[in-house]
Amino acid sequence: MAAAPGKVLITGGAGFIGTHLAERLCRTHRVVLFDNYRRDSLTGLPLAAHPNVQVFRGDVLNQEEVQVAAQGVDTVLHLAAIAGVSSYYALPLQTLRVNVLGTVNVLEAAVAAGTRRFVYFSTSEVFGPRAENVAEDDPCNIGPPAEKRWVYAVSKLAGENFVLRYGEEYGLQTTCVRPFNVYGPRQTGEGAVSNFCRAAVRGEPLRIYGDGRAVRAWCFISDLVDAVELVLAQSESAGQVFNIGNPREVETTRGLAERVARLMPGVTLVTQPVERAEVGVRIPCIDKARKVLGYEPKVNLDEGLRLTLAWYKETMRP
């Protein structure tokens, strides 16, 4: 098979989002997946054996490993990060190191390799504890530094600044995307949808933390992948930040659990107090992505939950 045009490096490529991006991009590009396998969604997938896919085990904190992986790369999709609320509390300093210093290492490697395009995956968390219909230029009101909950948001906002400034300094076409509550098959880390689906398949109660009234806009993984393809296809996206999510599919945590329970009759719901800093609302305004990229999410929440739960049932069978 002839090599596909262009070469893309995906850091964090063995993860949930990384593998979905790679599955789409390897149809038309050569793809390098770079990961330390802290979260592994790749093992067992046919993706690893695809003729356009190369797997490189490494760590973004190791500058030499990143530089080797970036050789000959036209585009970098930088996803590698420590994520998940439990990680923020258990590994706050490592979260800062990986997400800030690791991002600088990847940027330096991209510059040294003559990379043309750099897409950085930030987070909706940069908007802080209450993000209702937020646009890209709205203030990032992150919580106090004494609260470990915000080390991830701070590290990602710093990453955005590094990425955009590197773009200006070195002529990289840089774009930052802020995903809002992405879910779907192969989500191996934390997340309300993945937590509920795993519990439902095991026959365990769905555990709701707090009063269950926290609101999120839920974005299915294929809609995020669509958005990234649009970013890569359009030069107008360079130097920009985009919210990517599905503001039509809004649900409370309790409502989400109830939807999953309807798909698995007999599953019960329980509540548990939460002592961590809470994020009450997280809903994006995606007008900019619609206007500049032509982005429009397609998958509604009920269909996305059905597809996600079906994957957990299949993979968690005894």
N, C-alpha and C positions, 0 to 999 in steps of 0.2 A: 504494500500500500504506500503510495506517495505521501510524504510528509505534508501536513496541512500548513497553510501559510501562517506566519507569525508565531511567537512564542510567549506564553503567559506564565508568570510565576504567581502561584497562590500560596501565601503564607497562611498557616492554619488550614492547609488544604485537606487534611484528614478529618476535619470536623464536620459538623452538621451542615452549615452553610457552604463551606468550602467544597464538599463533595458534590453538592447539588450544582454549584457553579461549574465545577469541572466536568460533570456529565453533559452539561449544555455546551460548554466551550470546546470540549475535545472533538466535537463534530467538525469544527472549522479551524482549530488552532492546535499547536503543540502546547501541552500543559505540563508544568512542573509543580508537583504538590510538595510543599515544604512544611514539616510538622514534627513536633517531638512526641506526638501521640498521647498527650495528657488526656485528651478526649478523642476517642477513636470511633469514627463513623465509617471508616474506609475498609477495614479488614473484612474480608468476605464479599466485597463488592466486585463485580466484573470490571469496574472502572480501573482498578490498579493494573489490570493486564491489557488495557486498551493500547493499541500501537502508538497513539499520540500522547500517551501519559507516561511521565517519569516521576517516580516517587523518591524524595530526598529526605531522609530522616535527619533532623537538625533542630537547633534552637536559635531563636532570633537574638538571644543574648550573646551568642557566639558569632562575632563579626566575620570571622574567616569562613564559617559554614554558610552564612548568608551570601557572602560574596561569590562563593563557588556556585551556589544555586542560581544566582542572578546572571551568570554569564550568558550572553547571547539573548537575553530576554528583551522583548519589545514593550511589554506591559506587566506591571505588578499590581496584583490585588492583595492588599495587606489586611488580613483578617486576624492573624495570630495575636492572641491576647489572653490574659487570665480574666475570666468572666464568671458570673454567678454570685448571688448575694452571699452565700456561705463562704465563698472564696474571699470576698472583700473583707470579711471579718477574720477568717482564719489566716489569710496571707496578705495583709494590707501592704506591706513593704514590697513583697515580691510582685504584687499587682502593679504597683507604681514602676518598679524596675522593668518588668516585661513590657508594659504598655507604653512607657515613655522611652526608656533606653533602647528597647527592642525596635521601636518604630524608627528611631534615629539610625540604628544599624541598617535597617532595611532601606531607608532613604539614601544613606551613604553608598550602599551597595548598588542601588539603582542608578545613582549618578555615575559611579565608577564604570558601570556596565553600559552606559550610554542609553539607558532606558528612555523611551519616549513618553509613556503613559503611566500614571500612578493613581490608583483608586484606593482610598482609605476608608475602612469601615469603622465609623464612630458609633454613637449610640444615642437613643432618645433620652438617656439618663442625664445628658448635659443640661437639660432644661430643669432639673431639680425635682422637688417633691410634688409640684403641681404643674402639669403641662397640658392645658386644655386648649385645643385648636391652635397650637403654637406654630408659628412660621419660622423659617430659617434665621431671620434677623431679629427675632425676639430675644430678650435677655436670657442668659443662662444663669439662673438663680440657684446655684448649687448650695447644698447645706453646709454646716460648719465643719472645719477640718478636724475637730475633736471627735466627730462621728465617723467611724470607719466606713459606714455605708457609702460615703461619697468619694472614696479613693479611686474607684473605677471611673466615675464621671469626670473627676479632675484629670485623671490620666488620659482619658479620651479627648477631652477638650484641649489639653496640651498637645496631643497628637495632631489634632486638626490644625492648630497653629503651626506646628513644625512642617506639616505636609504642604500647606499653602505657602509658607515662607520659602521652603525649598523649591517649590515650583517657580516662585518669582526670582529667586537667586540663580537657579541653574537651568531655567527654561524647560522644566518638566511640565507636562500637561497634567495637573493634579486636580482630583475631585474628591470631596468628602461626602459620604452618604451616611445618613442617620437612620438606621432601621428602627421601626417601632413594633416591638413584640411579635417577632417572626416565629412561626411554629410550623411543624410538619413532621413527616417521617424522618427517622434517623436523628432526632434531637436527643443526643446522649447526655447533655448537661441538664442544669436546672431550668425550670420554667413551669408555669402553672399547667399548661396543656400537657407537657410531657409527664409531669408529676401525676396529674389526674389519670392520664391514660395508663401509665404503668400500674398505678394502684387498682384501677378498674379491672385490668386483665388479671391481676393477682387475686381479685375478689376482696380487696381491702377497702376500708372506707376512704372516701375522698376527703383529704384533710384541708380545711379552709383556715388560713391564718388570719386572725383579726375578725372584724365583723362581716367580711365578705363584700363590702360595698365599694372597694377600690375598683376603678374603671380603667379598662384598657381597650385600645383599638387593635384588633388581631389581624395580622398579615400572614397569609399562607406563603410558604417558601417559594413556590413557583412565581409568585408576583414579585418577590424581591429579585429573583434571577432575571425576570423580564426587565426590571428597572436597570440592573447592572449592564445588561446587553445594550439598552438604550443609551446609557452613559458612554459606553465604549464606542458606540456608533456615531456619536455627535460631538464635533469639536466644540460646540457651544457650551458643553458641560465643563470644560477646563476652567480651573480657577473658581469653581462654584461649590456650594454646599447644598445638598438636597435631603429633605425629609422623605423617607420611603416607608409607606404603611398603607393601611386601608381604613380610612376614617368612617366608612359606612358600616363596618363590622365592629360595633362597640358593645361591650358586655362587662358586667361586674364579675368579680371573682366567683361569687356564689352562683350567678347565672351561668357562668362557664361550667362550673361543676355540675349543675343541674342538666345542662345539655349533654355532657359526657355520660351522666347517669342514665339519661333516657336512651342512650345507645347501648347501655349495658344494664338491662333490667336486674333489679336486686341489689345493686350497689348503693350503699348508704353514704351520707355526708356527715362529717363531724367538724366542729370548730375547735380552734386552738388559739390561745392568746399569743400575741406577737410583741416582743419587746424591742424590736429593731425599728429604725426610722422607716416610716411608711411613705409610699408614693400614692397619693389619692387618685390622681387622674393622669392619664397619658394618652392623648389623642393628637395626631398631627394634622396640620394644614398641609396639603400636598399640591396647592395651586401652582407653585413654582415648577415642580416636577411635571405636572400636567402641561404647563405652558412651554417649557424649554425642551423637555424630553418626549412629550406625548405619552407620558405614563398614565396608565389607568389599571388599578387592581381588578382582577376578574373573579377570584374565588371567594364565595361567601363563607361565613364561619361554620355553618352546619355541614356544608360539603367538605371543608377543610378538616373539621373534626372527624368526619366519617373516614376520610382517607388516612388520617393520622392514626386513628384507633385501629383501623384494619391492619396497618403496618405493625403496630405493637402486638396485636393478636398473633400475627404470622411469626414474628421473630421471638416472641416469648412463649411459644408453645412448648409443653413439656417434652 
